[in-house]
């Protein structure tokens, strides 16, 4: 055989061998990646009450926003000025991703945001975007109802009252912090260290920031119920068309099977 042809054949064989090795490596990487995706998907299907989950990013008029982290004076919380409000897939940069508390109770799987992520919007403005009673959204391939918490018609209303059930934790659900006398008292000084640094406030961040809820105030159709601020049991109402810098948007994601 011609040496040149032989060398060519040997060279070709080496190339095929290299391609085979490379293909095997690529397939191996794809296989590992697919397995990791499956593992992550399985983890996302598991809800354990009290667990923290990072998921989704807030967008205002299509622009992604950092997740607020200042719970002393709330200087970094975003202010609403009429933008379209959306929660989309998680961002590659974790500082933009929202933080949620997992709830798996009463045949419901909820993700309750552990903080307010927006201020300066009224109940009516949220409702105009179907964010009060809910709209269906897709995040990370999962379908959710994006809505507000149910805050009750009165302070001690326990019927269908998610704020009292999960944030106050009236039934002492395993995995959620039990409220202390400081957490529940409106009379304790608002700068009380036990309240500010308590386990409940450290999870839910209600101190000096109210959250809008779904509920209309029973004494007037033009007012809605707000919860949090002086205590985790604090109950008040505001006009639906008025916005405040101390009243925020705390979203809820309810998993739709």
C-alpha positions, 0 to 999 in steps of 0.5 A: 500500500502506498505510504501516503495512502496508509498515512491518510487512512491512519489519520482518518481513523484517528480523526474518527476515534477523536470524534467518537471520544468527543461525542461520548464526552458531549453525550455524557455532559448532556446526560448529566445535565438532563439528570440535574434538570430532572433532580431540580424538577423533582425538588421543585415539586416538593413543598415543605411548610416553612422552607425558603425557596428562591424563585422568579424575578419581578419585572416592571415594564419589562425591566428586571428588578433586584429583590429588596433586602433592607428591612430597617427603613425599606430604602431599596424597595421599588416604588410603583409609578404605573408600570406593568407588574410581572413575575417571570422566570428566575434570573441568572443573577440571584440578587434579582430572585424573589424569596418565598416561604413554602406552604403545604397545608390543607391540600394546597401548595403555596409560595408566600413572598417573605417580604413586600416587593413593591410600594406606592400602588393602590389596591385598585391598581393591583386589581386592574392588573388581575393581581388581587384575586389572581391570574394564571402565570407560568414560572419555571415551567410550572403553572401558578395563580398569582394573587394576594393573601386573604387577610380576613374581614376582622382582626380575629376572623379565622375563617379563610384567613391566610394571614392569621393562619400562616403569618400569625400562625394561630394554629401553631403549624409545624415549620412556621414560627410561633408568634410571641406576645411581642409579635402580636401586641400593637401596644408594645413600642414599635422599636422593641428589639424582641419584636424586630429581631423575633423569629416571626418578623425575621421570616415574614418582615411585617415590621413597619410595613403593611401588606395589601390583602384580597379582602374588602373591609366589611364596613365599606366597599371602598376600603380594603384590609391591610395587615402587619406594621405594629404587629403581625396581628395588626388589622386596618383598612385603607381606601382602595384607590389610595396608595401609601409608601408604608403599604406594600405588595406581597405576592402569593403563588398558588400551585395549579396541578 
